[in-house]
């Protein structure tokens, strides 16, 4: 993978992690019950995707 592609993959991973952090913050402060659980689950999945993108950009 060339350097520019690694850069874009890492920026995508950082963006996904930031979205996950904002989503989990919103879920914990503004929602309750099932909606809170669903938003937290979505945020966790987005966080895992961002982590995988970060690992791919290192390799």
C-alpha positions in Angstrom: 0.0 0.0 0.0 1.4 3.4 -0.9 1.9 6.2 1.5 -1.2 8.3 0.3 -3.5 5.3 0.7 -2.2 4.7 4.2 -2.8 8.3 5.1 -6.4 8.2 3.9 -7.0 4.9 5.7 -5.6 6.3 8.9 -7.6 9.5 8.6 -10.8 7.5 8.0 -10.0 5.4 11.2 -9.4 8.6 13.2 -12.7 10.0 11.9 -14.6 6.8 12.8 -13.2 6.8 16.3 -14.2 10.5 16.8 -17.7 9.7 15.5 -17.9 6.8 18.0 -16.9 9.0 20.9 -19.5 11.6 20.0 -22.2 9.0 19.5 -21.5 7.3 22.9 -21.4 10.7 24.6 -24.8 11.5 23.1 -26.2 8.1 24.0 -25.2 8.4 27.6 -26.3 12.0 28.2 -29.5 12.3 26.2 -31.1 8.8 25.8 -32.5 6.0 28.0 -33.4 2.4 27.7 -33.3 0.5 24.4 -32.3 3.5 22.4 -29.2 4.0 24.7 -28.3 0.4 24.2 -28.7 0.5 20.4 -26.7 3.7 20.1 -23.9 2.3 22.3 -23.8 -0.9 20.3 -23.5 1.1 17.0 -20.8 3.3 18.6 -18.9 0.2 19.6 -19.1 -1.3 16.1 -17.8 2.0 14.6 -15.0 2.1 17.2 -13.9 -1.5 16.1 -14.0 -0.4 12.4 -11.8 2.6 13.2 -9.4 0.4 15.2 -9.1 -2.0 12.3 -8.4 0.9 9.9 -5.7 2.1 12.2 -4.1 -1.3 12.2 -4.3 -1.6 8.5 -2.6 1.8 8.0 0.3 0.7 10.2 1.0 -2.5 8.3 
